[in-house]
């Protein structure tokens, strides 16, 4: 499960050969959640409100790159890192 981004202590991963719908895995402080890449909807699990907001903001900004990574990962091909949120 390659790590594609980290920000504010949140680790974002995509599994190789994973099931639809296209989604990312987010983990923070012992909590985990799956987010639909296209809609931002939480599919399973949950993070705190703040971390959920960060993941949604980040995934909206990087939706195209996330879909490119998803397409690579479901084929078992190497993924690439995506810049995280900054505190600018």
PDB file as gemmi writes it, atoms N, CA and C in Angstrom:
CRYST1    1.000    1.000    1.000  90.00  90.00  90.00 P 1                      
ATOM      1  N   UNK A   1       0.856  -1.168   0.000  1.00  0.00           N  
ATOM      2  CA  UNK A   1       0.000   0.000   0.000  1.00  0.00           C  
ATOM      3  C   UNK A   1       0.903   1.231   0.000  1.00  0.00           C  
ATOM      4  N   UNK A   2       1.166   1.810  -1.154  1.00  0.00           N  
ATOM      5  CA  UNK A   2       2.087   2.945  -1.220  1.00  0.00           C  
ATOM      6  C   UNK A   2       1.497   4.205  -0.590  1.00  0.00           C  
ATOM      7  N   UNK A   3       2.358   4.919   0.118  1.00  0.00           N  
ATOM      8  CA  UNK A   3       1.984   6.219   0.671  1.00  0.00           C  
ATOM      9  C   UNK A   3       2.110   7.240  -0.448  1.00  0.00           C  
ATOM     10  N   UNK A   4       1.021   7.947  -0.738  1.00  0.00           N  
ATOM     11  CA  UNK A   4       1.075   8.939  -1.813  1.00  0.00           C  
ATOM     12  C   UNK A   4       1.151  10.362  -1.287  1.00  0.00           C  
ATOM     13  N   UNK A   5       0.795  10.556  -0.004  1.00  0.00           N  
ATOM     14  CA  UNK A   5       0.899  11.900   0.581  1.00  0.00           C  
ATOM     15  C   UNK A   5       0.846  11.814   2.098  1.00  0.00           C  
ATOM     16  N   UNK A   6       1.475  12.781   2.736  1.00  0.00           N  
ATOM     17  CA  UNK A   6       1.347  12.968   4.178  1.00  0.00           C  
ATOM     18  C   UNK A   6       1.236  14.461   4.446  1.00  0.00           C  
ATOM     19  N   UNK A   7       0.354  14.825   5.348  1.00  0.00           N  
ATOM     20  CA  UNK A   7       0.207  16.222   5.761  1.00  0.00           C  
ATOM     21  C   UNK A   7      -0.539  16.251   7.089  1.00  0.00           C  
ATOM     22  N   UNK A   8      -0.101  17.140   7.965  1.00  0.00           N  
ATOM     23  CA  UNK A   8      -0.712  17.301   9.293  1.00  0.00           C  
ATOM     24  C   UNK A   8      -0.858  15.969  10.024  1.00  0.00           C  
ATOM     25  N   UNK A   9       0.088  15.076   9.836  1.00  0.00           N  
ATOM     26  CA  UNK A   9       0.048  13.778  10.493  1.00  0.00           C  
ATOM     27  C   UNK A   9      -0.880  12.768   9.841  1.00  0.00           C  
ATOM     28  N   UNK A  10      -1.525  13.148   8.756  1.00  0.00           N  
ATOM     29  CA  UNK A  10      -2.442  12.263   8.028  1.00  0.00           C  
ATOM     30  C   UNK A  10      -1.645  11.527   6.957  1.00  0.00           C  
ATOM     31  N   UNK A  11      -1.824  10.225   6.888  1.00  0.00           N  
ATOM     32  CA  UNK A  11      -1.146   9.406   5.880  1.00  0.00           C  
ATOM     33  C   UNK A  11      -2.187   8.961   4.859  1.00  0.00           C  
ATOM     34  N   UNK A  12      -1.911   9.248   3.587  1.00  0.00           N  
ATOM     35  CA  UNK A  12      -2.821   8.895   2.492  1.00  0.00           C  
ATOM     36  C   UNK A  12      -2.181   7.781   1.668  1.00  0.00           C  
ATOM     37  N   UNK A  13      -2.934   6.705   1.454  1.00  0.00           N  
ATOM     38  CA  UNK A  13      -2.440   5.573   0.673  1.00  0.00           C  
ATOM     39  C   UNK A  13      -3.492   5.133  -0.349  1.00  0.00           C  
ATOM     40  N   UNK A  14      -3.008   4.394  -1.343  1.00  0.00           N  
ATOM     41  CA  UNK A  14      -3.876   3.716  -2.315  1.00  0.00           C  
ATOM     42  C   UNK A  14      -3.368   2.280  -2.415  1.00  0.00           C  
ATOM     43  N   UNK A  15      -4.271   1.319  -2.356  1.00  0.00           N  
ATOM     44  CA  UNK A  15      -3.883  -0.086  -2.462  1.00  0.00           C  
ATOM     45  C   UNK A  15      -3.724  -0.501  -3.919  1.00  0.00           C  
ATOM     46  N   UNK A  16      -2.770  -1.399  -4.155  1.00  0.00           N  
ATOM     47  CA  UNK A  16      -2.655  -2.022  -5.466  1.00  0.00           C  
ATOM     48  C   UNK A  16      -3.818  -2.994  -5.663  1.00  0.00           C  
ATOM     49  N   UNK A  17      -4.310  -3.090  -6.888  1.00  0.00           N  
ATOM     50  CA  UNK A  17      -5.359  -4.040  -7.278  1.00  0.00           C  
ATOM     51  C   UNK A  17      -6.603  -3.917  -6.393  1.00  0.00           C  
ATOM     52  N   UNK A  18      -6.965  -2.706  -5.994  1.00  0.00           N  
ATOM     53  CA  UNK A  18      -8.096  -2.495  -5.086  1.00  0.00           C  
ATOM     54  C   UNK A  18      -9.419  -2.486  -5.845  1.00  0.00           C  
ATOM     55  N   UNK A  19     -10.504  -2.534  -5.103  1.00  0.00           N  
ATOM     56  CA  UNK A  19     -11.865  -2.604  -5.644  1.00  0.00           C  
ATOM     57  C   UNK A  19     -12.429  -1.212  -5.913  1.00  0.00           C  
ATOM     58  N   UNK A  20     -13.427  -1.156  -6.781  1.00  0.00           N  
ATOM     59  CA  UNK A  20     -14.132   0.103  -7.055  1.00  0.00           C  
ATOM     60  C   UNK A  20     -15.047   0.408  -5.868  1.00  0.00           C  
ATOM     61  N   UNK A  21     -15.461   1.641  -5.704  1.00  0.00           N  
ATOM     62  CA  UNK A  21     -15.157   2.828  -6.488  1.00  0.00           C  
ATOM     63  C   UNK A  21     -13.745   3.321  -6.198  1.00  0.00           C  
ATOM     64  N   UNK A  22     -13.199   4.157  -7.072  1.00  0.00           N  
ATOM     65  CA  UNK A  22     -11.873   4.722  -6.825  1.00  0.00           C  
ATOM     66  C   UNK A  22     -11.855   5.435  -5.469  1.00  0.00           C  
ATOM     67  N   UNK A  23     -10.898   5.057  -4.616  1.00  0.00           N  
ATOM     68  CA  UNK A  23     -10.863   5.626  -3.281  1.00  0.00           C  
ATOM     69  C   UNK A  23      -9.446   5.680  -2.735  1.00  0.00           C  
ATOM     70  N   UNK A  24      -9.289   6.484  -1.693  1.00  0.00           N  
ATOM     71  CA  UNK A  24      -8.026   6.576  -0.971  1.00  0.00           C  
ATOM     72  C   UNK A  24      -8.264   6.139   0.465  1.00  0.00           C  
ATOM     73  N   UNK A  25      -7.192   5.715   1.108  1.00  0.00           N  
ATOM     74  CA  UNK A  25      -7.202   5.362   2.516  1.00  0.00           C  
ATOM     75  C   UNK A  25      -6.497   6.487   3.261  1.00  0.00           C  
ATOM     76  N   UNK A  26      -7.110   6.973   4.332  1.00  0.00           N  
ATOM     77  CA  UNK A  26      -6.508   8.023   5.153  1.00  0.00           C  
ATOM     78  C   UNK A  26      -6.425   7.516   6.586  1.00  0.00           C  
ATOM     79  N   UNK A  27      -5.290   7.772   7.240  1.00  0.00           N  
ATOM     80  CA  UNK A  27      -5.099   7.343   8.625  1.00  0.00           C  
ATOM     81  C   UNK A  27      -4.502   8.488   9.430  1.00  0.00           C  
ATOM     82  N   UNK A  28      -4.993   8.614  10.663  1.00  0.00           N  
ATOM     83  CA  UNK A  28      -4.478   9.644  11.569  1.00  0.00           C  
ATOM     84  C   UNK A  28      -4.843   9.262  12.999  1.00  0.00           C  
ATOM     85  N   UNK A  29      -3.848   9.257  13.875  1.00  0.00           N  
ATOM     86  CA  UNK A  29      -4.103   9.035  15.291  1.00  0.00           C  
ATOM     87  C   UNK A  29      -4.859   7.764  15.618  1.00  0.00           C  
ATOM     88  N   UNK A  30      -4.588   6.692  14.904  1.00  0.00           N  
ATOM     89  CA  UNK A  30      -5.258   5.428  15.161  1.00  0.00           C  
ATOM     90  C   UNK A  30      -6.608   5.275  14.476  1.00  0.00           C  
ATOM     91  N   UNK A  31      -7.090   6.323  13.826  1.00  0.00           N  
ATOM     92  CA  UNK A  31      -8.352   6.260  13.084  1.00  0.00           C  
ATOM     93  C   UNK A  31      -8.066   6.097  11.596  1.00  0.00           C  
ATOM     94  N   UNK A  32      -8.983   5.436  10.900  1.00  0.00           N  
ATOM     95  CA  UNK A  32      -8.824   5.213   9.463  1.00  0.00           C  
ATOM     96  C   UNK A  32     -10.143   5.480   8.756  1.00  0.00           C  
ATOM     97  N   UNK A  33     -10.050   5.940   7.507  1.00  0.00           N  
ATOM     98  CA  UNK A  33     -11.247   6.168   6.695  1.00  0.00           C  
ATOM     99  C   UNK A  33     -10.918   5.961   5.228  1.00  0.00           C  
ATOM    100  N   UNK A  34     -11.922   5.553   4.470  1.00  0.00           N  
ATOM    101  CA  UNK A  34     -11.829   5.455   3.015  1.00  0.00           C  
ATOM    102  C   UNK A  34     -12.664   6.579   2.429  1.00  0.00           C  
ATOM    103  N   UNK A  35     -12.075   7.318   1.473  1.00  0.00           N  
ATOM    104  CA  UNK A  35     -12.744   8.438   0.821  1.00  0.00           C  
ATOM    105  C   UNK A  35     -12.881   8.154  -0.668  1.00  0.00           C  
ATOM    106  N   UNK A  36     -14.069   8.320  -1.196  1.00  0.00           N  
ATOM    107  CA  UNK A  36     -14.307   8.204  -2.630  1.00  0.00           C  
ATOM    108  C   UNK A  36     -13.581   9.359  -3.322  1.00  0.00           C  
ATOM    109  N   UNK A  37     -12.732   9.062  -4.290  1.00  0.00           N  
ATOM    110  CA  UNK A  37     -11.952  10.103  -4.967  1.00  0.00           C  
ATOM    111  C   UNK A  37     -12.865  11.051  -5.742  1.00  0.00           C  
ATOM    112  N   UNK A  38     -13.860  10.523  -6.398  1.00  0.00           N  
ATOM    113  CA  UNK A  38     -14.702  11.356  -7.266  1.00  0.00           C  
ATOM    114  C   UNK A  38     -15.644  12.274  -6.493  1.00  0.00           C  
ATOM    115  N   UNK A  39     -16.198  11.773  -5.373  1.00  0.00           N  
ATOM    116  CA  UNK A  39     -17.212  12.548  -4.650  1.00  0.00           C  
ATOM    117  C   UNK A  39     -16.719  13.130  -3.334  1.00  0.00           C  
ATOM    118  N   UNK A  40     -15.632  12.574  -2.791  1.00  0.00           N  
ATOM    119  CA  UNK A  40     -15.155  12.991  -1.484  1.00  0.00           C  
ATOM    120  C   UNK A  40     -15.913  12.343  -0.338  1.00  0.00           C  
ATOM    121  N   UNK A  41     -16.914  11.548  -0.637  1.00  0.00           N  
ATOM    122  CA  UNK A  41     -17.732  10.898   0.393  1.00  0.00           C  
ATOM    123  C   UNK A  41     -16.905   9.886   1.182  1.00  0.00           C  
ATOM    124  N   UNK A  42     -17.144   9.835   2.497  1.00  0.00           N  
ATOM    125  CA  UNK A  42     -16.508   8.818   3.328  1.00  0.00           C  
ATOM    126  C   UNK A  42     -17.235   7.500   3.067  1.00  0.00           C  
ATOM    127  N   UNK A  43     -16.487   6.497   2.614  1.00  0.00           N  
ATOM    128  CA  UNK A  43     -17.053   5.194   2.283  1.00  0.00           C  
ATOM    129  C   UNK A  43     -17.103   4.302   3.514  1.00  0.00           C  
ATOM    130  N   UNK A  44     -16.063   4.374   4.330  1.00  0.00           N  
ATOM    131  CA  UNK A  44     -15.977   3.523   5.520  1.00  0.00           C  
ATOM    132  C   UNK A  44     -15.075   4.194   6.542  1.00  0.00           C  
ATOM    133  N   UNK A  45     -15.292   3.847   7.794  1.00  0.00           N  
ATOM    134  CA  UNK A  45     -14.458   4.375   8.865  1.00  0.00           C  
ATOM    135  C   UNK A  45     -14.735   5.841   9.121  1.00  0.00           C  
ATOM    136  N   UNK A  46     -13.764   6.499   9.724  1.00  0.00           N  
ATOM    137  CA  UNK A  46     -13.928   7.916  10.000  1.00  0.00           C  
ATOM    138  C   UNK A  46     -12.718   8.509  10.684  1.00  0.00           C  
ATOM    139  N   UNK A  47     -12.495   9.766  10.428  1.00  0.00           N  
ATOM    140  CA  UNK A  47     -11.457  10.556  11.079  1.00  0.00           C  
ATOM    141  C   UNK A  47     -12.153  11.649  11.884  1.00  0.00           C  
ATOM    142  N   UNK A  48     -11.374  12.428  12.622  1.00  0.00           N  
ATOM    143  CA  UNK A  48     -11.957  13.570  13.319  1.00  0.00           C  
ATOM    144  C   UNK A  48     -12.483  14.567  12.285  1.00  0.00           C  
ATOM    145  N   UNK A  49     -13.311  15.485  12.720  1.00  0.00           N  
ATOM    146  CA  UNK A  49     -13.852  16.491  11.790  1.00  0.00           C  
ATOM    147  C   UNK A  49     -12.747  17.287  11.116  1.00  0.00           C  
ATOM    148  N   UNK A  50     -11.759  17.700  11.899  1.00  0.00           N  
ATOM    149  CA  UNK A  50     -10.677  18.508  11.337  1.00  0.00           C  
ATOM    150  C   UNK A  50      -9.906  17.725  10.284  1.00  0.00           C  
ATOM    151  N   UNK A  51      -9.507  16.501  10.602  1.00  0.00           N  
ATOM    152  CA  UNK A  51      -8.745  15.706   9.637  1.00  0.00           C  
ATOM    153  C   UNK A  51      -9.591  15.368   8.414  1.00  0.00           C  
ATOM    154  N   UNK A  52     -10.876  15.102   8.611  1.00  0.00           N  
ATOM    155  CA  UNK A  52     -11.764  14.856   7.470  1.00  0.00           C  
ATOM    156  C   UNK A  52     -11.803  16.076   6.565  1.00  0.00           C  
ATOM    157  N   UNK A  53     -11.919  17.250   7.152  1.00  0.00           N  
ATOM    158  CA  UNK A  53     -11.928  18.497   6.372  1.00  0.00           C  
ATOM    159  C   UNK A  53     -10.624  18.650   5.589  1.00  0.00           C  
ATOM    160  N   UNK A  54      -9.485  18.358   6.231  1.00  0.00           N  
ATOM    161  CA  UNK A  54      -8.196  18.451   5.542  1.00  0.00           C  
ATOM    162  C   UNK A  54      -8.134  17.492   4.358  1.00  0.00           C  
ATOM    163  N   UNK A  55      -8.562  16.247   4.563  1.00  0.00           N  
ATOM    164  CA  UNK A  55      -8.517  15.258   3.479  1.00  0.00           C  
ATOM    165  C   UNK A  55      -9.431  15.681   2.333  1.00  0.00           C  
ATOM    166  N   UNK A  56     -10.622  16.171   2.649  1.00  0.00           N  
ATOM    167  CA  UNK A  56     -11.545  16.609   1.597  1.00  0.00           C  
ATOM    168  C   UNK A  56     -10.980  17.786   0.811  1.00  0.00           C  
ATOM    169  N   UNK A  57     -10.398  18.742   1.516  1.00  0.00           N  
ATOM    170  CA  UNK A  57      -9.796  19.903   0.845  1.00  0.00           C  
ATOM    171  C   UNK A  57      -8.660  19.454  -0.063  1.00  0.00           C  
ATOM    172  N   UNK A  58      -7.787  18.614   0.459  1.00  0.00           N  
ATOM    173  CA  UNK A  58      -6.638  18.128  -0.300  1.00  0.00           C  
ATOM    174  C   UNK A  58      -7.093  17.305  -1.513  1.00  0.00           C  
ATOM    175  N   UNK A  59      -8.051  16.393  -1.301  1.00  0.00           N  
ATOM    176  CA  UNK A  59      -8.470  15.521  -2.407  1.00  0.00           C  
ATOM    177  C   UNK A  59      -9.177  16.307  -3.511  1.00  0.00           C  
ATOM    178  N   UNK A  60      -9.888  17.360  -3.134  1.00  0.00           N  
ATOM    179  CA  UNK A  60     -10.516  18.208  -4.150  1.00  0.00           C  
ATOM    180  C   UNK A  60      -9.456  18.912  -4.994  1.00  0.00           C  
ATOM    181  N   UNK A  61      -8.400  19.380  -4.349  1.00  0.00           N  
ATOM    182  CA  UNK A  61      -7.318  20.076  -5.055  1.00  0.00           C  
ATOM    183  C   UNK A  61      -6.542  19.146  -5.981  1.00  0.00           C  
ATOM    184  N   UNK A  62      -6.505  17.861  -5.652  1.00  0.00           N  
ATOM    185  CA  UNK A  62      -5.644  16.916  -6.372  1.00  0.00           C  
ATOM    186  C   UNK A  62      -6.425  15.766  -7.017  1.00  0.00           C  
ATOM    187  N   UNK A  63      -7.687  15.995  -7.319  1.00  0.00           N  
ATOM    188  CA  UNK A  63      -8.542  14.921  -7.842  1.00  0.00           C  
ATOM    189  C   UNK A  63      -7.967  14.281  -9.110  1.00  0.00           C  
ATOM    190  N   UNK A  64      -7.468  15.072 -10.050  1.00  0.00           N  
ATOM    191  CA  UNK A  64      -6.922  14.505 -11.294  1.00  0.00           C  
ATOM    192  C   UNK A  64      -5.718  13.615 -11.013  1.00  0.00           C  
ATOM    193  N   UNK A  65      -4.808  14.086 -10.166  1.00  0.00           N  
ATOM    194  CA  UNK A  65      -3.625  13.287  -9.818  1.00  0.00           C  
ATOM    195  C   UNK A  65      -4.029  12.027  -9.053  1.00  0.00           C  
ATOM    196  N   UNK A  66      -5.031  12.131  -8.199  1.00  0.00           N  
ATOM    197  CA  UNK A  66      -5.510  10.952  -7.473  1.00  0.00           C  
ATOM    198  C   UNK A  66      -6.078   9.914  -8.430  1.00  0.00           C  
ATOM    199  N   UNK A  67      -6.830  10.355  -9.430  1.00  0.00           N  
ATOM    200  CA  UNK A  67      -7.372   9.408 -10.407  1.00  0.00           C  
ATOM    201  C   UNK A  67      -6.256   8.778 -11.237  1.00  0.00           C  
ATOM    202  N   UNK A  68      -5.230   9.550 -11.564  1.00  0.00           N  
ATOM    203  CA  UNK A  68      -4.080   8.979 -12.276  1.00  0.00           C  
ATOM    204  C   UNK A  68      -3.415   7.908 -11.412  1.00  0.00           C  
ATOM    205  N   UNK A  69      -3.225   8.200 -10.123  1.00  0.00           N  
ATOM    206  CA  UNK A  69      -2.632   7.220  -9.213  1.00  0.00           C  
ATOM    207  C   UNK A  69      -3.526   5.993  -9.076  1.00  0.00           C  
ATOM    208  N   UNK A  70      -4.832   6.206  -8.995  1.00  0.00           N  
ATOM    209  CA  UNK A  70      -5.761   5.079  -8.892  1.00  0.00           C  
ATOM    210  C   UNK A  70      -5.617   4.172 -10.116  1.00  0.00           C  
ATOM    211  N   UNK A  71      -5.610   4.766 -11.300  1.00  0.00           N  
ATOM    212  CA  UNK A  71      -5.481   3.986 -12.531  1.00  0.00           C  
ATOM    213  C   UNK A  71      -4.188   3.176 -12.554  1.00  0.00           C  
ATOM    214  N   UNK A  72      -3.108   3.753 -12.050  1.00  0.00           N  
ATOM    215  CA  UNK A  72      -1.840   3.026 -11.966  1.00  0.00           C  
ATOM    216  C   UNK A  72      -1.933   1.888 -10.953  1.00  0.00           C  
ATOM    217  N   UNK A  73      -2.451   2.192  -9.773  1.00  0.00           N  
ATOM    218  CA  UNK A  73      -2.475   1.218  -8.681  1.00  0.00           C  
ATOM    219  C   UNK A  73      -3.335   0.000  -9.002  1.00  0.00           C  
ATOM    220  N   UNK A  74      -4.486   0.199  -9.635  1.00  0.00           N  
ATOM    221  CA  UNK A  74      -5.340  -0.960  -9.928  1.00  0.00           C  
ATOM    222  C   UNK A  74      -4.705  -1.878 -10.971  1.00  0.00           C  
ATOM    223  N   UNK A  75      -3.718  -1.362 -11.694  1.00  0.00           N  
ATOM    224  CA  UNK A  75      -2.963  -2.188 -12.643  1.00  0.00           C  
ATOM    225  C   UNK A  75      -1.690  -2.747 -12.010  1.00  0.00           C  
ATOM    226  N   UNK A  76      -1.449  -2.411 -10.739  1.00  0.00           N  
ATOM    227  CA  UNK A  76      -0.254  -2.878 -10.052  1.00  0.00           C  
ATOM    228  C   UNK A  76       0.996  -2.118 -10.431  1.00  0.00           C  
ATOM    229  N   UNK A  77       0.832  -0.947 -11.040  1.00  0.00           N  
ATOM    230  CA  UNK A  77       1.975  -0.133 -11.461  1.00  0.00           C  
ATOM    231  C   UNK A  77       2.360   0.850 -10.358  1.00  0.00           C  
ATOM    232  N   UNK A  78       3.618   1.308 -10.355  1.00  0.00           N  
ATOM    233  CA  UNK A  78       4.065   2.254  -9.328  1.00  0.00           C  
ATOM    234  C   UNK A  78       3.258   3.557  -9.358  1.00  0.00           C  
ATOM    235  N   UNK A  79       2.955   4.051  -8.180  1.00  0.00           N  
ATOM    236  CA  UNK A  79       2.243   5.320  -8.039  1.00  0.00           C  
ATOM    237  C   UNK A  79       3.256   6.432  -7.792  1.00  0.00           C  
ATOM    238  N   UNK A  80       2.768   7.667  -7.746  1.00  0.00           N  
ATOM    239  CA  UNK A  80       3.657   8.805  -7.504  1.00  0.00           C  
ATOM    240  C   UNK A  80       3.154   9.607  -6.312  1.00  0.00           C  
ATOM    241  N   UNK A  81       4.075  10.325  -5.687  1.00  0.00           N  
ATOM    242  CA  UNK A  81       3.744  11.174  -4.536  1.00  0.00           C  
ATOM    243  C   UNK A  81       2.974  12.405  -5.007  1.00  0.00           C  
ATOM    244  N   UNK A  82       2.079  12.869  -4.146  1.00  0.00           N  
ATOM    245  CA  UNK A  82       1.314  14.085  -4.391  1.00  0.00           C  
ATOM    246  C   UNK A  82       1.591  15.026  -3.226  1.00  0.00           C  
ATOM    247  N   UNK A  83       1.807  16.283  -3.543  1.00  0.00           N  
ATOM    248  CA  UNK A  83       2.076  17.285  -2.517  1.00  0.00           C  
ATOM    249  C   UNK A  83       0.913  17.351  -1.529  1.00  0.00           C  
ATOM    250  N   UNK A  84       1.243  17.474  -0.251  1.00  0.00           N  
ATOM    251  CA  UNK A  84       0.217  17.583   0.781  1.00  0.00           C  
ATOM    252  C   UNK A  84      -0.264  19.009   0.945  1.00  0.00           C  
ATOM    253  N   UNK A  85      -1.166  19.207   1.892  1.00  0.00           N  
ATOM    254  CA  UNK A  85      -1.609  20.557   2.232  1.00  0.00           C  
ATOM    255  C   UNK A  85      -0.476  21.277   2.937  1.00  0.00           C  
ATOM    256  N   UNK A  86      -0.383  22.558   2.714  1.00  0.00           N  
ATOM    257  CA  UNK A  86       0.603  23.347   3.451  1.00  0.00           C  
ATOM    258  C   UNK A  86      -0.140  24.277   4.381  1.00  0.00           C  
ATOM    259  N   UNK A  87       0.559  24.802   5.353  1.00  0.00           N  
ATOM    260  CA  UNK A  87      -0.076  25.713   6.299  1.00  0.00           C  
ATOM    261  C   UNK A  87       0.140  27.159   5.895  1.00  0.00           C  
ATOM    262  N   UNK A  88       0.288  27.393   4.576  1.00  0.00           N  
ATOM    263  CA  UNK A  88       0.449  28.759   4.059  1.00  0.00           C  
ATOM    264  C   UNK A  88      -0.856  29.511   4.136  1.00  0.00           C  
TER     265      UNK A  88                                                      
END                                                                             
